[in-house]
Amino acid sequence: MLVVLTLIFIFQNRSETTIKLFWVSVQSPLWLTLVVILLLGWIAGLLTRRKKPTN
């Protein structure tokens, strides 16, 4: 089921998009851009996770 949803997501987001940050410009498919942003957010969440206080 997850594979089917992934394929639908990729096929619906195949258009090219351009990301500009300062002087760097990167062009890639929209699905790839969204996956990279998701992974960066997940990693940032892991790095800034607070530990539960122990009683």
Helices and strands as residue ranges (DSSP letters): H 2-12, E 16-21, E 24-29, H 30-47
